[in-house]
Every structure is written in C-alpha cells, then in structure tokens.
Amino acid sequence: MPTKQPSNVRDDGAETALDRAVGMPLYRQMVALLTNRIRSGAIAAGEFLPSEKELCAEYGVSRITAKRAMNELAQAGLVSREQGRGTRVLDNQLSPVFSASIDGWRANVSAMGRWTSAQVLEFDYVPASVAVAAALEMEPGETVQHTVRVRRQNGEPFSHLVTYVPEDIGRRYKRKDLGNNPLHKLLERAGVRIAKARQVLTATLADPPIAGILGVPVGSPLIEVERVVRDETGTPVEFIRVLYRPDLYRIEISMDHDGNVEASGPKAFVS
C-alpha cells in the first residue's frame, strides 16, 4: 500500500509551506506567508516579489492561485502591481507608534519571566539583511546574533520571537542563557544600559510554519510587535519581531490629556 504524502509535500515530492489538509484556501495561505516575509523585512520596500511563474513553482499552485494572492496583497496596500515590471513592495510605514516608560517595560519583562518559560529554537550568527541592518543602523551583511524563541505559559505557546543583536553584544551570552533569562537582563548583564525603545504594533495572519509553532489554525489573527531598543548613547542594541496569540495576550495602553502614553499590565512589552 503506498504511503500517503504529508499535506505540505507536492506531488513531485518537493516540500512547500502550504498545508493542503487545512480548510484555508491556498491563495490565503500564500497571502499570509508573503505578508510575513514583507513585514519581517525579508523582502524590503522597493524590492520585487517573485513572479507569478516563480510563485507557482515555489508553492506548487496554479497560475490563477498565485495571481489571486498577488492581487490580495495589492488590495491590502502592501504591494504595487506594475505592468511589465512585476509586483513591487511598497514602503508602508503608516502604523501608529506608541512610546511608554522604559521602567514600566522592564517591570513587565521581569513579570513575564516569572510566569512563563522560553524555548530557544535557533541561536546563530548571520549576515544582517537590509531591513535588520536599517533597524540596527549598520551595514547590510554585517554579522548579527540571531535568535528564535517560543514563549509558553503553563506549557501552551503564546508568542514567537525573532531577535537580532549586534555581534559584539551577542557574544557575551550563550544559547542556554536565553532559556532562563529575559533578553533585556542578558543585555544589562553584558554591560548595556538600556535607555529607550520604539515599537510598532500591527496585526498579521498565522502562516503554516508559525501556526504549527503557536498551535493555532493557519490564517489565525496574530498581534505583531516590532521593537528597536537603544542604549544611553542612542545606539540600537536589539531589534525584535514578536507574534502573539491574541487569545492569550493583550496590551493595555493608558493615555492622559497631555498626550502621555503608557503601556501597562503584566503581559505588555515582553522579550
């Protein structure tokens, strides 16, 4: 009796990130995957997405499916379909930016460390992409310490964290340290004096790989946070992208008449 192939393997045996066993249409899965690639900076503003033909080969889908996914991205304002040239990623930085007390952020991180656990999935040193280099104010290709973690509460995953730190700082702690300590504690232990942070909050969808890690259906809504942390000299020391399950995580923001903004609650601003 022939062995049934996994749902994320095409008929030709090549692996694909799409999951044909779930109820979510393939074009919607492609939208989620490509959106995350754009949001993460893997495909930077001004760059062109793969052609419809290339997407068909990469994901094992029909030309109609690839075209529908690209059109959805264009309707969402993430890309521009340019006749004769391709599909270009737009510089879409319209999300509101909130600032909050750095002391409150530290308190929230410490609280998170007490009631959650972190598993380190990846720990390595990689060349900085264009997006990562821009966030850390360095040249593309410079070496950065790259970490992927999943954070759990009572054994249930609720956040996926991808972090980049300048190499000279990252060399001051080890993989095992990240399983027991919040990153900001390790930065301070390494002699970094954190002074401020800037972060952008938005929403995204769980693509198949992330859905598997967080234990949610493909296409589930997620809270996305991107944050750049700086030391006392204003130098970036950390760039992080976090995806949170909204059913297990919330961010509370208080604002007063003078325009001051502060995030509160034990589940806010955590890395």
Secondary structure, 3 states (H helix, E strand, C coil): CCCCCCCCECCCCCECCCCCCCCCCHHHHHHHHHHHHHHCCCCCCCCECCCHHHHHHHHCCCHHHHHHHHHHHHHCCCEEEECCCEEEECCCCCCCEECCCHHHHHHHHHHHHHHCEEEEEEEEEEECCHHHHHHHCCCCCCEEEEEEEEEEECCEEEEEEEEEEEHHHHCCCCHHHHCCCCHHHHHHHCCCCEEEEEEEEEEEECCHHHHHHHCCCCCCEEEEEEEEEEECCCCEEEEEEEEECCCCCCCEEEECCCCCEEEECCCCCCC
